[in-house]
Amino acid sequence: MNRILFLLLGLTTGGLSLHAQTAPKFRPMEDVNHVTDLTLDSLELANTARPVPGSSRRGDHPVLFLVGNSTMRTGTRGNGDNGQWGWGRFAQDYFDARRITVENHALGGTSSRTFYRRLWPAVKKGIRPGDYVIIELGHNDNGPFDSGRARASIRGISPTDSLPVVIKETGERETVYSYGEYLRRFVRECKALGAHPILLSLTPRNAWDEKHPGHIGRVSETFGLWARQVAEEQDVPFVDLNDISASKLEQFSMWKADYHFYHDRIHTSAFGARLNARSAAEGLAASTHPDLKPLQACLVHLELPAALVRRERGKPVVFITGDSTVKNEDKDPDGQWGWGSQAATVFDTTRITVANEAMAGRSTRTYLEEGRWERVYNALQPGDFVLIQFGHNDISEIDHGRARGVIACAADTSHVYRIRKGDTVYNDVIYSFGWYLKKFIDDVREKGATPILVSLTPRNEWPGGKVERRNGTYGQWYRQVAAETAAEFVDLHNITADALDRMGPEAAKNCYCRDHTHTSLQGARLNAQGIARGLRDIDSPLARYLKPQQETGQAEVTK
């Protein structure tokens, strides 16, 4: 009778049938990402873009292998064509290429289980004694065990839990193990090859903990805990990447945290990928595990780049950012001058320090891309001020030529462009003029400093007998951003234009040098006086650090 009952229930003398056995004992982990990543469906194409294991090796130098999923290498080709980047793309920035090379073998859509079965055998062929292998997997260890992507592992780190499955779509038989057991296998096989495995917790998701407002949700009770436990058990280094990066995101505004991700809550933009890459490097540097000493000797660029400014006790700094209308040759009396060179004629430098960090030829976009804004950001202290003036170069080409243009509006918008710059072709997310301004404003406030928008200087063009004005484009966008962010705004464009109109076209020629945009020394002083006038007009706190009006020669820009 019992045997008949077993057969009726779909059981056999060998034990439970596959379906009946899997349901009660092992329940797949929930897919909290809610993202359909089809990379593994294009595995053949993906492998044309992934490196040949060990191919980057230089002589007898070690290689750092990166094993992970789309948070480490996003998309089939991993080239940012969807606006998303994995942190593995930027990991190489923190290692001395003369001593070690970095190979990103991650692939989107993989779990600890699917990477181990489908990709790890090839990676192992390139590993030699003395190499390092970073393993950061887990985001995809969810969903069905035996259908669809069939990538789920069993919860926890049990070395004995296992589950025989038959993949419904293919009929392939496989035994599924726990997440921790897959990590053990990576670790053991690395050690057998003479390499040093390093376990990392997952990158954080853009998901805030409802029970702890202002905090990013952690994986300290699941994947982070399990990876740490396996690392301790196997005596290998562990870096809590999840906690390091989440702690940084929590210091940002919600708006800033959001743009570290792109399209969804798990995949990062270039901003987020760079943040995770730095966090990984910082975590490696801070580790006390002896296996990491040789790798730590290869780390570079851990110190945050910052503008060099001589700080004096009790004196704030006013940082000036912009293009060639702010900082130019600034040396030949008959040459081109930016108004930032004349800032000392209007600011009382016994009470405030002026740091002119502008650079000729830059737009909001390229000032950020080249790391110039980061240097200002990292140098800021509470009580400082930042004057932000761009626009002359933001109207340039977006995806070719000097490729410094931005989307022409004030709205929060972006688009992925295929950039062709000289012989280099790459994908990049380009934002709007207003977005870049909002980022600068938000960054300054984060540091406890005061951002002040300054509209671009007018050009020496006189349609209809009046100097040209751009109040319908850049002027309008400046005003929109100022209104939206409640940032201070100095309308230098119209202040100087009014002064030029009073002077007339002939006299105004003396304010420019060699073209209709760049100013002479006289024009630079006129613009500096306009800055002072604008700060007083809006009663800015920065106006308190101006020289008395009679000392600045502001008669030219008075009403």
VOPAVEX-259314 format. One record per residue (C-alpha): residue number from 1; chain; x, y, z. Coordinates in steps of 0.2 Angstrom, whole numbers, padded with zeros to 4 digits. Each point is the difference from the previous one (the first is absolute). Example, Ala and Ser with C-alpha at 12.3 -4.5 7.8 and 13.67 -1.06 7.14 Angstrom:
BEGIN
<node 1 "A" <0062 -0022 0039>>
<node 2 "A" <0006 0017 -0003>>
This chain:
BEGIN
<node 1 "A" <0000 0000 0000>>
<node 2 "A" <0014 0012 0004>>
<node 3 "A" <0009 -0003 -0016>>
<node 4 "A" <-0016 0003 -0010>>
<node 5 "A" <-0003 0016 0010>>
<node 6 "A" <0018 0006 -0004>>
<node 7 "A" <-0003 -0003 -0019>>
<node 8 "A" <-0016 0009 0000>>
<node 9 "A" <0009 0015 0008>>
<node 10 "A" <0013 0000 -0013>>
<node 11 "A" <0013 -0008 0011>>
<node 12 "A" <0012 -0015 -0003>>
<node 13 "A" <0009 -0012 0011>>
<node 14 "A" <0015 0011 -0004>>
<node 15 "A" <-0007 0015 0010>>
<node 16 "A" <-0010 0015 -0005>>
<node 17 "A" <-0003 0005 -0018>>
<node 18 "A" <0009 0016 -0005>>
<node 19 "A" <-0015 0012 0002>>
<node 20 "A" <-0006 -0007 0016>>
<node 21 "A" <0017 0000 0008>>
<node 22 "A" <0005 0017 -0004>>
<node 23 "A" <-0015 0009 0006>>
<node 24 "A" <-0001 -0003 0018>>
<node 25 "A" <0019 -0001 0005>>
<node 26 "A" <0008 0014 -0011>>
<node 27 "A" <-0009 0016 -0004>>
<node 28 "A" <0008 0011 -0013>>
<node 29 "A" <0006 0017 0005>>
<node 30 "A" <-0011 0015 -0005>>
<node 31 "A" <0006 0010 -0015>>
<node 32 "A" <0000 0017 0008>>
<node 33 "A" <0008 0008 -0015>>
<node 34 "A" <-0014 -0002 -0012>>
<node 35 "A" <0011 0002 -0015>>
<node 36 "A" <0001 -0012 -0015>>
<node 37 "A" <0018 -0002 -0005>>
<node 38 "A" <0001 -0010 -0016>>
<node 39 "A" <0019 0000 -0001>>
<node 40 "A" <0002 -0019 0002>>
<node 41 "A" <-0012 -0002 -0014>>
<node 42 "A" <0013 0008 -0011>>
<node 43 "A" <0015 -0009 0008>>
<node 44 "A" <0009 -0003 -0017>>
<node 45 "A" <-0001 0019 -0004>>
<node 46 "A" <0005 0004 0018>>
<node 47 "A" <0016 -0010 -0001>>
<node 48 "A" <0006 0009 -0016>>
<node 49 "A" <0002 0015 0012>>
<node 50 "A" <0006 -0008 0016>>
<node 51 "A" <0019 -0002 0001>>
<node 52 "A" <0009 -0016 -0003>>
<node 53 "A" <0005 -0006 0018>>
<node 54 "A" <0018 0005 0004>>
<node 55 "A" <0002 0010 -0016>>
<node 56 "A" <0004 0016 0008>>
<node 57 "A" <0015 -0007 0010>>
<node 58 "A" <0016 0009 -0002>>
<node 59 "A" <0015 -0011 0002>>
<node 60 "A" <0000 -0008 0017>>
<node 61 "A" <-0011 0013 0008>>
<node 62 "A" <-0016 -0006 0009>>
<node 63 "A" <-0018 0003 -0007>>
<node 64 "A" <-0015 0005 0010>>
<node 65 "A" <-0015 -0010 -0006>>
<node 66 "A" <-0018 0007 0003>>
<node 67 "A" <-0014 -0012 0001>>
<node 68 "A" <-0017 0007 0002>>
<node 69 "A" <-0017 0005 -0009>>
<node 70 "A" <-0007 0015 -0008>>
<node 71 "A" <0004 0012 0015>>
<node 72 "A" <0018 -0004 -0005>>
<node 73 "A" <-0002 -0001 -0019>>
<node 74 "A" <-0016 0006 -0007>>
<node 75 "A" <-0008 -0005 -0017>>
<node 76 "A" <0005 -0012 -0013>>
<node 77 "A" <0015 0009 -0006>>
<node 78 "A" <0003 0010 0016>>
<node 79 "A" <0003 0016 -0009>>
<node 80 "A" <-0013 0011 0008>>
<node 81 "A" <-0011 0001 -0015>>
<node 82 "A" <-0015 -0001 0011>>
<node 83 "A" <0006 0014 0012>>
<node 84 "A" <0005 -0013 0013>>
<node 85 "A" <0017 -0004 0006>>
<node 86 "A" <0007 -0014 0012>>
<node 87 "A" <0013 0005 0012>>
<node 88 "A" <0013 -0012 -0008>>
<node 89 "A" <0002 0012 -0014>>
<node 90 "A" <0008 0013 0012>>
<node 91 "A" <0009 -0012 0012>>
<node 92 "A" <0016 0001 -0011>>
<node 93 "A" <0001 0018 0005>>
<node 94 "A" <0006 -0004 0017>>
<node 95 "A" <0014 -0012 -0004>>
<node 96 "A" <0017 0003 -0007>>
<node 97 "A" <0000 -0008 -0017>>
<node 98 "A" <0019 -0002 0001>>
<node 99 "A" <-0002 -0012 0014>>
<node 100 "A" <-0017 -0009 -0003>>
<node 101 "A" <-0013 0000 -0013>>
<node 102 "A" <-0019 -0001 0003>>
<node 103 "A" <-0012 -0012 -0011>>
<node 104 "A" <-0018 0002 0002>>
<node 105 "A" <-0008 -0017 -0003>>
<node 106 "A" <-0017 0005 0007>>
<node 107 "A" <-0016 -0003 -0010>>
<node 108 "A" <-0017 0007 0003>>
<node 109 "A" <-0014 -0012 0005>>
<node 110 "A" <0012 -0013 0008>>
<node 111 "A" <-0002 -0007 0018>>
<node 112 "A" <0012 -0009 0010>>
<node 113 "A" <-0007 -0016 -0007>>
<node 114 "A" <0000 0005 -0019>>
<node 115 "A" <0017 0009 0001>>
<node 116 "A" <0008 -0015 0008>>
<node 117 "A" <-0008 -0013 -0013>>
<node 118 "A" <0001 0010 -0016>>
<node 119 "A" <0014 0013 0001>>
<node 120 "A" <0012 -0005 0014>>
<node 121 "A" <0008 -0015 -0009>>
<node 122 "A" <0007 0012 -0013>>
<node 123 "A" <0006 0013 0012>>
<node 124 "A" <0010 -0013 0010>>
<node 125 "A" <0010 -0004 -0015>>
<node 126 "A" <0008 0018 0001>>
<node 127 "A" <0004 0000 0019>>
<node 128 "A" <0017 -0003 0005>>
<node 129 "A" <0008 -0001 0018>>
<node 130 "A" <0001 0018 0008>>
<node 131 "A" <-0015 0006 -0009>>
<node 132 "A" <-0015 0008 0009>>
<node 133 "A" <-0019 -0004 -0003>>
<node 134 "A" <-0013 0011 0006>>
<node 135 "A" <-0017 -0008 0001>>
<node 136 "A" <-0016 0010 0002>>
<node 137 "A" <-0016 -0010 -0004>>
<node 138 "A" <-0017 -0001 0007>>
<node 139 "A" <-0012 0013 -0008>>
<node 140 "A" <-0006 -0014 -0012>>
<node 141 "A" <-0001 -0015 0012>>
<node 142 "A" <-0019 0000 0000>>
<node 143 "A" <-0015 -0006 -0010>>
<node 144 "A" <-0004 -0017 -0006>>
<node 145 "A" <0012 -0015 0003>>
<node 146 "A" <-0005 -0009 -0015>>
<node 147 "A" <-0007 0011 -0013>>
<node 148 "A" <0002 0017 -0009>>
<node 149 "A" <0017 0007 0004>>
<node 150 "A" <0002 -0015 0012>>
<node 151 "A" <0013 0009 0010>>
<node 152 "A" <-0006 -0001 0018>>
<node 153 "A" <0011 -0007 0014>>
<node 154 "A" <-0005 -0006 0017>>
<node 155 "A" <-0001 0013 0014>>
<node 156 "A" <0014 0000 0012>>
<node 157 "A" <0017 -0008 0001>>
<node 158 "A" <-0004 -0019 0004>>
<node 159 "A" <0014 -0011 -0008>>
<node 160 "A" <-0013 -0015 0000>>
<node 161 "A" <-0016 0008 -0007>>
<node 162 "A" <-0002 -0006 -0018>>
<node 163 "A" <-0014 -0001 -0012>>
<node 164 "A" <-0001 -0011 -0016>>
<node 165 "A" <-0009 0009 -0014>>
<node 166 "A" <-0005 -0003 -0018>>
<node 167 "A" <-0001 0017 -0010>>
<node 168 "A" <-0017 -0001 -0007>>
<node 169 "A" <0004 0009 -0017>>
<node 170 "A" <0015 -0010 -0004>>
<node 171 "A" <-0001 -0017 0010>>
<node 172 "A" <0018 0004 0007>>
<node 173 "A" <0003 -0008 0017>>
<node 174 "A" <0009 0010 0014>>
<node 175 "A" <0003 0000 0018>>
<node 176 "A" <-0003 0017 0009>>
<node 177 "A" <0010 0005 0015>>
<node 178 "A" <-0001 0013 0013>>
<node 179 "A" <0007 0018 -0004>>
<node 180 "A" <0014 -0003 0013>>
<node 181 "A" <0005 -0016 -0008>>
<node 182 "A" <0002 0008 -0017>>
<node 183 "A" <0011 0013 0009>>
<node 184 "A" <0010 -0014 0008>>
<node 185 "A" <0003 -0009 -0017>>
<node 186 "A" <0006 0017 -0007>>
<node 187 "A" <0012 0002 0015>>
<node 188 "A" <0006 -0018 0000>>
<node 189 "A" <0004 0000 -0019>>
<node 190 "A" <0009 0017 0001>>
<node 191 "A" <0011 -0007 0014>>
<node 192 "A" <0003 -0016 -0010>>
<node 193 "A" <0007 0011 -0014>>
<node 194 "A" <0011 0010 0012>>
<node 195 "A" <-0011 0015 -0001>>
<node 196 "A" <-0007 0011 0013>>
<node 197 "A" <-0019 0001 0001>>
<node 198 "A" <-0009 0016 0007>>
<node 199 "A" <-0018 0000 0004>>
<node 200 "A" <-0011 0016 -0001>>
<node 201 "A" <-0017 0003 0006>>
<node 202 "A" <-0013 0007 -0013>>
<node 203 "A" <-0001 0017 -0007>>
<node 204 "A" <-0014 0010 0008>>
<node 205 "A" <-0017 0002 -0008>>
<node 206 "A" <-0009 0017 -0001>>
<node 207 "A" <-0012 -0006 0013>>
<node 208 "A" <-0002 0009 0016>>
<node 209 "A" <-0004 -0009 0016>>
<node 210 "A" <-0017 0005 0006>>
<node 211 "A" <0003 -0005 0018>>
<node 212 "A" <0016 0011 0000>>
<node 213 "A" <-0004 0017 -0009>>
<node 214 "A" <0015 0007 -0010>>
<node 215 "A" <0009 -0017 -0001>>
<node 216 "A" <0003 -0011 -0015>>
<node 217 "A" <-0006 -0018 0003>>
<node 218 "A" <0015 -0012 0004>>
<node 219 "A" <0003 -0018 -0004>>
<node 220 "A" <0008 -0003 0017>>
<node 221 "A" <-0013 -0014 0005>>
<node 222 "A" <0001 -0009 -0017>>
<node 223 "A" <0013 0000 -0013>>
<node 224 "A" <0012 0012 0009>>
<node 225 "A" <-0001 -0011 0016>>
<node 226 "A" <0002 -0016 -0011>>
<node 227 "A" <0015 0006 -0009>>
<node 228 "A" <0008 0006 0016>>
<node 229 "A" <-0003 -0017 0008>>
<node 230 "A" <0008 -0009 -0014>>
<node 231 "A" <0015 0012 0000>>
<node 232 "A" <0003 -0003 0018>>
<node 233 "A" <-0002 -0019 -0001>>
<node 234 "A" <0012 -0001 -0015>>
<node 235 "A" <0012 0013 0007>>
<node 236 "A" <-0001 0012 -0015>>
<node 237 "A" <-0002 0019 -0001>>
<node 238 "A" <-0018 0007 0000>>
<node 239 "A" <-0005 0018 -0005>>
<node 240 "A" <-0017 0007 0005>>
<node 241 "A" <-0002 0009 -0016>>
<node 242 "A" <-0019 0001 0003>>
<node 243 "A" <0003 0010 0017>>
<node 244 "A" <0014 0011 -0007>>
<node 245 "A" <-0010 0006 -0015>>
<node 246 "A" <-0017 0001 0009>>
<node 247 "A" <0008 0011 0013>>
<node 248 "A" <0006 0012 -0013>>
<node 249 "A" <-0017 0001 -0009>>
<node 250 "A" <-0008 0004 0017>>
<node 251 "A" <0010 0016 0000>>
<node 252 "A" <-0007 0006 -0016>>
<node 253 "A" <-0017 0008 -0004>>
<node 254 "A" <-0013 -0012 -0006>>
<node 255 "A" <0001 0009 -0017>>
<node 256 "A" <0019 -0004 0000>>
<node 257 "A" <-0002 -0018 0005>>
<node 258 "A" <-0012 -0003 -0013>>
<node 259 "A" <0011 0006 -0015>>
<node 260 "A" <0013 -0013 0006>>
<node 261 "A" <-0012 -0013 -0007>>
<node 262 "A" <-0007 0000 -0018>>
<node 263 "A" <-0017 -0007 -0006>>
<node 264 "A" <-0002 -0011 0016>>
<node 265 "A" <0004 -0002 0018>>
<node 266 "A" <0015 -0012 -0002>>
<node 267 "A" <0010 0005 -0015>>
<node 268 "A" <0012 0015 0002>>
<node 269 "A" <0003 0015 -0011>>
<node 270 "A" <0019 0004 -0003>>
<node 271 "A" <-0002 0010 0016>>
<node 272 "A" <-0006 -0015 0010>>
<node 273 "A" <0013 -0012 -0008>>
<node 274 "A" <0014 0012 0004>>
<node 275 "A" <-0006 0001 0018>>
<node 276 "A" <0000 -0019 0002>>
<node 277 "A" <0017 -0002 -0008>>
<node 278 "A" <0007 0013 0013>>
<node 279 "A" <-0009 -0009 0014>>
<node 280 "A" <0008 -0017 -0005>>
<node 281 "A" <0017 0008 -0001>>
<node 282 "A" <-0002 0008 0017>>
<node 283 "A" <-0006 -0016 0007>>
<node 284 "A" <0015 -0009 -0006>>
<node 285 "A" <0011 0013 0006>>
<node 286 "A" <-0007 -0001 0018>>
<node 287 "A" <0000 -0019 0001>>
<node 288 "A" <0012 -0007 0013>>
<node 289 "A" <0000 -0017 -0008>>
<node 290 "A" <0019 -0005 -0004>>
<node 291 "A" <-0005 -0007 -0017>>
<node 292 "A" <-0003 0017 -0006>>
<node 293 "A" <0016 0009 0004>>
<node 294 "A" <0008 -0003 -0018>>
<node 295 "A" <-0017 0006 -0008>>
<node 296 "A" <-0001 0015 0012>>
<node 297 "A" <0018 0005 -0007>>
<node 298 "A" <-0008 0002 -0017>>
<node 299 "A" <-0014 0012 0005>>
<node 300 "A" <0001 0018 -0007>>
<node 301 "A" <-0011 0015 0000>>
<node 302 "A" <-0008 -0003 0017>>
<node 303 "A" <0002 0018 0006>>
<node 304 "A" <-0014 0011 -0006>>
<node 305 "A" <0006 0013 -0013>>
<node 306 "A" <-0003 0018 0007>>
<node 307 "A" <0003 0017 -0006>>
<node 308 "A" <0016 0007 0008>>
<node 309 "A" <-0005 0016 0010>>
<node 310 "A" <0009 0008 0014>>
<node 311 "A" <-0012 0001 0014>>
<node 312 "A" <0002 0013 0014>>
<node 313 "A" <-0008 -0002 0017>>
<node 314 "A" <-0017 0009 0001>>
<node 315 "A" <0000 0004 -0019>>
<node 316 "A" <-0013 -0009 -0012>>
<node 317 "A" <0004 -0004 -0018>>
<node 318 "A" <-0009 0006 -0015>>
<node 319 "A" <0003 -0012 -0014>>
<node 320 "A" <-0003 0006 -0018>>
<node 321 "A" <-0005 -0013 -0013>>
<node 322 "A" <-0003 0004 -0018>>
<node 323 "A" <0009 0001 -0018>>
<node 324 "A" <0012 0012 -0009>>
<node 325 "A" <-0011 0015 0004>>
<node 326 "A" <0004 -0003 0018>>
<node 327 "A" <0018 -0006 -0001>>
<node 328 "A" <0011 0003 -0016>>
<node 329 "A" <0018 0005 -0004>>
<node 330 "A" <-0001 0013 0014>>
<node 331 "A" <0017 0007 -0002>>
<node 332 "A" <0003 0011 -0016>>
<node 333 "A" <-0007 0017 0003>>
<node 334 "A" <-0006 0000 -0018>>
<node 335 "A" <-0006 -0018 0000>>
<node 336 "A" <-0015 -0009 0006>>
<node 337 "A" <-0006 0000 0018>>
<node 338 "A" <-0013 -0009 0010>>
<node 339 "A" <-0010 0009 0013>>
<node 340 "A" <0006 -0012 0013>>
<node 341 "A" <0017 0007 -0001>>
<node 342 "A" <-0007 0017 0006>>
<node 343 "A" <-0010 -0008 0014>>
<node 344 "A" <0013 0008 0013>>
<node 345 "A" <-0005 0017 -0006>>
<node 346 "A" <-0018 -0002 0007>>
<node 347 "A" <0003 -0013 0014>>
<node 348 "A" <0008 0005 0016>>
<node 349 "A" <0014 -0014 0000>>
<node 350 "A" <0005 0004 0018>>
<node 351 "A" <-0017 -0008 0005>>
<node 352 "A" <-0003 -0013 -0014>>
<node 353 "A" <0011 -0010 -0011>>
<node 354 "A" <-0003 -0001 -0019>>
<node 355 "A" <0003 -0016 -0009>>
<node 356 "A" <-0003 0001 -0019>>
<node 357 "A" <-0003 -0017 -0006>>
<node 358 "A" <-0007 0004 -0017>>
<node 359 "A" <0008 -0007 -0016>>
<node 360 "A" <-0001 0006 -0017>>
<node 361 "A" <-0010 -0010 -0013>>
<node 362 "A" <-0011 -0009 0013>>
<node 363 "A" <-0018 -0003 0000>>
<node 364 "A" <-0010 -0006 0016>>
<node 365 "A" <0002 -0017 -0007>>
<node 366 "A" <0018 -0001 -0004>>
<node 367 "A" <0004 0010 0016>>
<node 368 "A" <-0008 -0015 0009>>
<node 369 "A" <0007 -0014 -0011>>
<node 370 "A" <0018 0006 0002>>
<node 371 "A" <-0001 -0001 0018>>
<node 372 "A" <0002 0019 0003>>
<node 373 "A" <-0017 0001 0009>>
<node 374 "A" <0005 -0015 0011>>
<node 375 "A" <0016 0010 0006>>
<node 376 "A" <-0011 0015 0005>>
<node 377 "A" <-0013 -0012 0008>>
<node 378 "A" <0014 -0009 0011>>
<node 379 "A" <0008 0017 0005>>
<node 380 "A" <-0016 0008 0006>>
<node 381 "A" <-0003 0003 0019>>
<node 382 "A" <-0015 0007 0009>>
<node 383 "A" <-0002 0019 -0002>>
<node 384 "A" <0008 0000 -0017>>
<node 385 "A" <-0008 0008 -0016>>
<node 386 "A" <0001 -0006 -0018>>
<node 387 "A" <-0004 0011 -0015>>
<node 388 "A" <-0006 -0011 -0015>>
<node 389 "A" <0000 0007 -0017>>
<node 390 "A" <-0001 -0010 -0016>>
<node 391 "A" <-0009 0001 -0017>>
<node 392 "A" <0012 0006 -0014>>
<node 393 "A" <0006 -0017 -0004>>
<node 394 "A" <-0016 -0010 0005>>
<node 395 "A" <-0007 0004 -0017>>
<node 396 "A" <0013 -0010 -0009>>
<node 397 "A" <-0002 -0017 -0008>>
<node 398 "A" <-0005 -0014 0011>>
<node 399 "A" <0006 -0016 -0008>>
<node 400 "A" <0014 0005 -0012>>
<node 401 "A" <0014 0013 -0002>>
<node 402 "A" <0005 0007 0017>>
<node 403 "A" <-0016 -0009 0007>>
<node 404 "A" <-0003 0012 0014>>
<node 405 "A" <-0018 0005 -0003>>
<node 406 "A" <-0015 -0004 0011>>
<node 407 "A" <-0019 -0002 -0002>>
<node 408 "A" <-0006 0017 -0002>>
<node 409 "A" <-0013 0003 0013>>
<node 410 "A" <-0002 0001 0019>>
<node 411 "A" <-0010 -0016 0003>>
<node 412 "A" <0006 -0015 0008>>
<node 413 "A" <0003 -0011 -0015>>
<node 414 "A" <0014 -0010 -0008>>
<node 415 "A" <0004 -0011 -0015>>
<node 416 "A" <0013 -0013 -0005>>
<node 417 "A" <0011 0006 -0014>>
<node 418 "A" <0013 -0009 -0011>>
<node 419 "A" <0014 0012 0002>>
<node 420 "A" <0013 0002 -0014>>
<node 421 "A" <0015 0010 0007>>
<node 422 "A" <0015 -0001 -0012>>
<node 423 "A" <0004 -0019 -0002>>
<node 424 "A" <-0009 -0004 0016>>
<node 425 "A" <-0018 -0007 -0001>>
<node 426 "A" <-0010 -0003 0016>>
<node 427 "A" <-0017 0001 0008>>
<node 428 "A" <-0005 0013 0013>>
<node 429 "A" <-0015 0007 0009>>
<node 430 "A" <-0001 0019 -0003>>
<node 431 "A" <-0012 0010 0011>>
<node 432 "A" <-0008 0017 -0002>>
<node 433 "A" <0008 0017 0003>>
<node 434 "A" <-0012 0002 0015>>
<node 435 "A" <0004 -0017 0007>>
<node 436 "A" <0019 0004 0001>>
<node 437 "A" <-0004 0016 0009>>
<node 438 "A" <-0011 -0009 0012>>
<node 439 "A" <0014 -0013 0003>>
<node 440 "A" <0012 0014 0004>>
<node 441 "A" <-0012 0008 0012>>
<node 442 "A" <-0005 -0016 0009>>
<node 443 "A" <0019 -0005 0002>>
<node 444 "A" <0004 0017 0007>>
<node 445 "A" <-0014 0000 0013>>
<node 446 "A" <0004 -0018 0005>>
<node 447 "A" <0017 0007 0006>>
<node 448 "A" <-0008 0014 0010>>
<node 449 "A" <0005 0014 -0013>>
<node 450 "A" <-0010 0012 -0010>>
<node 451 "A" <-0002 -0001 -0019>>
<node 452 "A" <-0003 0015 -0010>>
<node 453 "A" <-0005 -0001 -0018>>
<node 454 "A" <0007 0013 -0012>>
<node 455 "A" <-0007 0003 -0017>>
<node 456 "A" <0012 0000 -0015>>
<node 457 "A" <0009 0015 -0005>>
<node 458 "A" <-0007 0009 -0016>>
<node 459 "A" <0008 0000 -0017>>
<node 460 "A" <0005 0015 -0010>>
<node 461 "A" <-0014 -0002 -0012>>
<node 462 "A" <-0012 0015 -0003>>
<node 463 "A" <-0016 -0005 -0010>>
<node 464 "A" <-0011 0015 -0002>>
<node 465 "A" <0013 0011 0009>>
<node 466 "A" <-0002 -0009 0017>>
<node 467 "A" <0012 -0012 0007>>
<node 468 "A" <-0005 -0018 -0003>>
<node 469 "A" <-0010 -0009 0014>>
<node 470 "A" <-0004 -0018 0003>>
<node 471 "A" <-0014 0002 0012>>
<node 472 "A" <-0011 -0013 -0010>>
<node 473 "A" <0013 -0014 0002>>
<node 474 "A" <0014 0000 0012>>
<node 475 "A" <-0007 0014 0010>>
<node 476 "A" <-0017 -0008 0001>>
<node 477 "A" <0008 -0017 0006>>
<node 478 "A" <0010 0008 0013>>
<node 479 "A" <-0016 0008 0007>>
<node 480 "A" <-0009 -0016 -0001>>
<node 481 "A" <0013 -0009 0010>>
<node 482 "A" <0002 0014 0013>>
<node 483 "A" <-0019 0000 0003>>
<node 484 "A" <-0001 -0019 0001>>
<node 485 "A" <0015 -0002 0012>>
<node 486 "A" <-0002 0017 0009>>
<node 487 "A" <0018 0003 -0004>>
<node 488 "A" <0007 0018 0000>>
<node 489 "A" <0002 0007 -0018>>
<node 490 "A" <0011 0014 -0006>>
<node 491 "A" <-0006 0006 -0017>>
<node 492 "A" <0017 0006 -0007>>
<node 493 "A" <-0006 -0003 -0018>>
<node 494 "A" <-0013 0015 0002>>
<node 495 "A" <0010 0010 0012>>
<node 496 "A" <0015 0001 -0012>>
<node 497 "A" <-0011 0002 -0015>>
<node 498 "A" <-0008 0015 0008>>
<node 499 "A" <0017 0008 0003>>
<node 500 "A" <0005 -0004 -0018>>
<node 501 "A" <-0016 0007 -0007>>
<node 502 "A" <0004 0016 0009>>
<node 503 "A" <0018 0000 -0007>>
<node 504 "A" <-0006 -0003 -0018>>
<node 505 "A" <0008 -0011 -0013>>
<node 506 "A" <0016 0010 -0003>>
<node 507 "A" <0005 0002 0018>>
<node 508 "A" <-0005 -0018 0004>>
<node 509 "A" <0013 -0006 -0012>>
<node 510 "A" <0013 0004 0013>>
<node 511 "A" <-0008 -0014 0011>>
<node 512 "A" <0004 -0014 -0012>>
<node 513 "A" <0016 -0007 -0007>>
<node 514 "A" <0002 -0009 -0017>>
<node 515 "A" <-0018 -0006 -0001>>
<node 516 "A" <-0018 0003 0006>>
<node 517 "A" <0001 -0011 0015>>
<node 518 "A" <0016 0002 0009>>
<node 519 "A" <0003 0015 0010>>
<node 520 "A" <0015 0012 0002>>
<node 521 "A" <0007 0005 0017>>
<node 522 "A" <-0013 0015 0000>>
<node 523 "A" <-0014 -0012 -0004>>
<node 524 "A" <0005 -0012 0013>>
<node 525 "A" <0000 0014 0013>>
<node 526 "A" <-0017 0005 -0006>>
<node 527 "A" <-0007 -0018 0003>>
<node 528 "A" <0008 -0001 0017>>
<node 529 "A" <-0008 0016 0004>>
<node 530 "A" <-0017 -0007 -0006>>
<node 531 "A" <0003 -0015 0012>>
<node 532 "A" <0001 0012 0014>>
<node 533 "A" <-0015 0010 -0005>>
<node 534 "A" <-0010 -0016 -0002>>
<node 535 "A" <0005 -0007 0017>>
<node 536 "A" <-0006 0016 0008>>
<node 537 "A" <-0016 0001 -0010>>
<node 538 "A" <-0005 -0017 0007>>
<node 539 "A" <0007 0003 0017>>
<node 540 "A" <0010 -0016 -0001>>
<node 541 "A" <0010 -0005 0016>>
<node 542 "A" <0015 0001 -0012>>
<node 543 "A" <-0002 0019 -0002>>
<node 544 "A" <0006 0002 0018>>
<node 545 "A" <0017 -0005 -0007>>
<node 546 "A" <0001 0014 -0013>>
<node 547 "A" <0010 0015 0001>>
<node 548 "A" <-0009 0016 0003>>
<node 549 "A" <-0008 0006 -0016>>
<node 550 "A" <0011 0016 -0002>>
<node 551 "A" <0015 -0011 -0001>>
<node 552 "A" <-0005 -0011 -0014>>
<node 553 "A" <-0004 0013 -0014>>
<node 554 "A" <-0017 -0006 -0002>>
<node 555 "A" <-0007 0016 -0008>>
<node 556 "A" <0000 -0009 -0017>>
<node 557 "A" <-0013 -0013 0006>>
<node 558 "A" <-0011 0011 0011>>
<node 559 "A" <-0018 0003 -0006>>
